[in-house]
Amino acid sequence: MKNSEPIISVRGLEARYGEKVVFSDIDLDIFPGQLTVILGSSGCGKTTMLKAITRLVEPTKGSVKFWGEEITQMDENRFQNVLKQVGMLFQGGALLNSLNVFENIAIPLELHTHLSPTLIERIIRVKLSLVKLDNVMHLMPSELSGGMKKRVALARAIVLDPKILFCDEPSAGIDPLTSSHLDELLLELKRKLNMTIVVVTHELASIHRIADRIIFLENGQLIFQGDLAAAKQARIPSIDTFFRSGRYD
C-alpha cells in the first residue's frame, strides 16, 4: 500500500557525462517502507540515476528532495548528515581487498562516529548476524565466496542504521540460488528494520520476489512507475518484451 508522502521526491532530473545526456525530465517518487526496483536496458542510466539521486554524480538539472529537503543545493555539512541516513550496496560489493571483513565494515563507523572500539566490534557482530554471517570477521575478501562478499558489503551498507538502502545490481555475478537468498535477506531487512530499499536489477525472478514498485527507464526517459501488476498490464512494448523474455538488453 502506497504511503501518502514520498521519502524521496525527484522532479525534472537530468544527468550528463560531458555532452551526452544520460537521462532527462525524470519525475519519480520513492515511498517509505517499500522496495522499489529500477529497470531498463543496459546503458539506459539506471546506475547513474542512483548516483544522481545521492549526488555521487551531480545532476545537471532538477530537484531531489529527501524527507522534503532539497539536497542538490545543500552545503557539504548538511548533506553529509543526510547521507548518514543512506546506505549503498555497490555493484560487486566494493570491498577493499587489503582490509579484512571487520575492517571493511568498520569504515563508516570510524569515519562518522566517535564510538569506542568495543562498541564498534559489538555493532559489527550484530550486523554480520543480520546478514547471516558469523565467524568471518577476520577473513580477507579473497577468502569469501561471491555471495559472502555481497553480504559483507550489505552489512557495511547498514552499519549506520540507514533509513534508505540503495542496491546496484545486487545479484550480479552470483548464482540463482545465492541471488534468491540475497533477495530474502533484503526483504527481511525491510521488514525488521522498516527500511526503504531501492534496487537496480535486470533479474526477472528477483523482481517478482522483491518488488513493491517498478520504475522503468528507456532511452533516457522514465516510461513507467507503479506496482508490478500495473506494469504487466500497461501494454508498453518494451516492458512487455522484458517480462516476456526475462531480459531487456
C-alpha positions in Angstrom: 0.0 0.0 0.0 1.5 3.3 -1.0 2.2 5.8 1.7 0.9 9.3 1.2 4.2 11.2 1.4 7.3 10.1 -0.6 10.6 9.7 1.3 12.4 10.8 -1.9 10.9 13.1 -4.5 12.6 13.7 -7.8 11.5 16.3 -10.3 12.9 17.3 -13.7 16.2 15.4 -13.1 18.8 15.4 -15.8 22.3 13.8 -15.8 25.1 14.2 -18.4 28.5 12.8 -19.0 30.1 15.6 -20.9 27.8 16.4 -23.8 26.0 13.1 -23.6 22.6 13.3 -21.9 22.1 10.1 -19.9 18.5 10.9 -18.9 16.3 14.0 -18.6 13.0 15.2 -17.3 12.8 12.4 -14.7 9.9 12.7 -12.2 9.7 9.9 -9.6 8.8 9.2 -6.0 10.1 6.7 -3.6 7.8 5.8 -0.7 8.8 4.8 2.8 8.8 1.1 3.7 8.7 0.0 0.1 11.2 -1.9 -2.1 11.4 -0.1 -5.4 13.1 -1.7 -8.4 14.6 0.4 -11.2 14.6 -1.4 -14.6 15.7 -0.7 -18.1 18.0 -1.7 -20.9 21.8 -1.8 -20.5 23.2 1.7 -20.6 19.9 3.4 -20.0 21.1 5.2 -16.9 19.9 3.0 -14.0 23.1 3.2 -12.0 23.6 6.8 -13.0 20.2 7.6 -11.6 21.1 6.1 -8.2 24.3 8.2 -8.3 22.5 11.3 -9.3 19.8 10.9 -6.6 22.6 10.6 -4.0 24.9 13.2 -5.6 27.7 10.8 -6.3 27.1 12.2 -9.8 25.9 15.8 -9.7 22.7 16.3 -11.6 22.8 19.0 -14.3 19.2 19.9 -13.8 16.3 19.1 -11.5 15.3 18.7 -7.9 15.9 15.9 -5.5 14.3 16.0 -2.0 14.9 13.7 0.9 12.2 14.0 3.6 11.1 17.2 1.9 14.5 18.8 1.9 16.2 19.8 -1.3 19.7 18.2 -1.4 21.0 19.5 -4.7 21.9 22.9 -3.2 22.8 21.7 0.3 26.2 22.7 1.8 28.5 19.8 2.4 27.9 19.5 6.2 24.1 19.3 5.9 24.4 16.9 3.0 26.7 14.6 4.9 24.1 14.4 7.7 21.6 13.3 5.1 24.0 10.7 3.7 24.4 9.2 7.2 20.8 8.0 6.9 21.5 6.4 3.5 23.3 3.1 2.8 24.7 2.0 -0.6 25.4 -1.6 -1.7 27.6 -1.1 -4.7 27.8 -3.5 -7.7 30.4 -6.1 -6.9 30.4 -5.2 -3.2 33.3 -2.8 -3.5 35.2 -4.3 -0.5 38.7 -3.2 0.0 40.9 -6.2 -0.7 43.7 -5.1 1.7 41.3 -5.0 4.7 39.6 -7.9 6.4 35.8 -8.2 6.9 35.9 -6.4 10.3 38.0 -3.5 8.9 35.8 -3.1 5.8 32.6 -2.9 7.9 34.2 -0.6 10.4 35.0 2.1 7.8 31.7 4.1 8.1 31.7 3.8 12.0 35.3 5.1 12.2 34.5 7.9 9.7 31.2 9.1 11.1 31.1 8.2 14.8 33.2 8.5 18.0 32.3 5.1 19.3 34.7 3.0 21.4 36.4 0.0 19.7 34.4 -2.3 22.0 31.1 -0.8 20.8 32.2 -0.8 17.2 33.0 -4.6 17.4 29.6 -5.2 19.1 27.8 -3.4 16.3 29.7 -5.2 13.6 28.8 -8.6 15.2 25.2 -7.6 15.2 25.2 -6.5 11.5 27.0 -9.7 10.4 24.4 -11.7 12.3 21.6 -9.8 10.5 23.1 -10.8 7.1 23.5 -14.4 8.3 27.3 -14.4 8.6 29.2 -15.4 11.7 32.8 -16.1 12.4 34.1 -14.3 9.4 35.3 -11.0 10.9 39.0 -11.8 10.4 38.7 -13.3 6.9 40.0 -11.4 3.9 37.8 -10.7 0.9 39.8 -13.2 -1.2 38.7 -15.9 1.3 35.0 -15.2 0.7 32.6 -16.6 -1.9 30.8 -14.2 -4.2 27.6 -14.4 -2.1 29.5 -13.8 1.1 31.2 -10.7 -0.3 27.8 -9.3 -1.2 26.5 -10.0 2.4 29.6 -8.4 4.0 29.1 -5.3 1.7 25.4 -5.3 2.8 26.5 -5.4 6.5 28.7 -2.4 5.8 25.9 -0.6 4.0 23.6 -0.9 7.0 26.1 -0.5 9.8 25.0 3.1 10.5 21.3 2.0 10.6 20.3 3.9 7.4 16.6 4.6 6.7 17.2 4.2 3.0 19.2 1.5 1.3 20.3 1.7 -2.4 21.5 -1.5 -4.1 23.1 -1.5 -7.5 22.7 -4.9 -9.3 23.0 -6.9 -6.0 22.6 -10.2 -7.9 25.4 -9.5 -10.4 28.0 -12.3 -10.5 26.3 -14.7 -8.2 24.3 -17.9 -8.9 20.5 -18.0 -8.9 20.3 -19.8 -5.5 22.6 -17.3 -3.8 20.6 -14.5 -5.5 17.4 -15.9 -4.1 18.9 -15.9 -0.6 20.1 -12.3 -1.0 16.6 -11.3 -2.1 15.1 -12.9 1.0 17.7 -11.1 3.1 16.7 -7.7 1.6 13.0 -8.5 2.3 13.9 -9.4 5.9 15.8 -6.2 6.4 12.9 -4.2 5.0 10.6 -5.9 7.4 12.7 -6.0 10.6 14.3 -2.5 10.2 11.4 -0.8 8.4 13.9 0.2 5.7 13.1 1.8 2.4 15.1 0.0 -0.3 15.8 1.0 -3.9 17.3 -1.8 -6.2 18.7 -1.6 -9.7 18.4 -5.1 -11.3 17.5 -6.8 -14.6 16.9 -10.3 -13.0 13.2 -11.2 -13.6 13.0 -13.8 -10.8 14.4 -11.3 -8.4 11.9 -8.6 -9.5 9.0 -10.9 -8.9 10.3 -11.8 -5.4 11.1 -8.4 -4.1 9.4 -5.5 -5.9 6.6 -3.5 -4.3 7.1 -0.8 -7.0 8.6 -0.7 -10.5 10.4 2.3 -12.2 11.2 1.6 -15.9 13.7 3.7 -17.9 14.0 3.7 -21.7 16.1 5.9 -23.9 16.8 8.4 -21.1 13.1 8.7 -20.2 11.0 7.3 -17.4 8.2 5.4 -19.2 6.5 3.8 -16.2 6.3 3.8 -12.4 3.8 1.8 -10.4 3.3 -1.7 -8.9 4.3 -4.9 -10.6 0.8 -5.9 -11.6 0.2 -2.5 -13.2 3.5 -2.7 -15.1 2.4 -6.0 -16.7 -1.0 -4.5 -17.7 0.4 -1.2 -19.0 0.7 -2.5 -22.6 4.1 -0.7 -23.1 6.0 -2.7 -25.7 9.5 -2.6 -24.0 8.0 -3.6 -20.7 6.1 -6.4 -22.3 9.3 -7.6 -24.0 11.1 -7.6 -20.7 8.5 -9.6 -18.9 8.0 -12.0 -21.8 11.7 -12.7 -22.4 13.1 -12.2 -18.9 15.7 -9.8 -20.2 15.9 -6.4 -21.8 19.4 -5.8 -23.0 
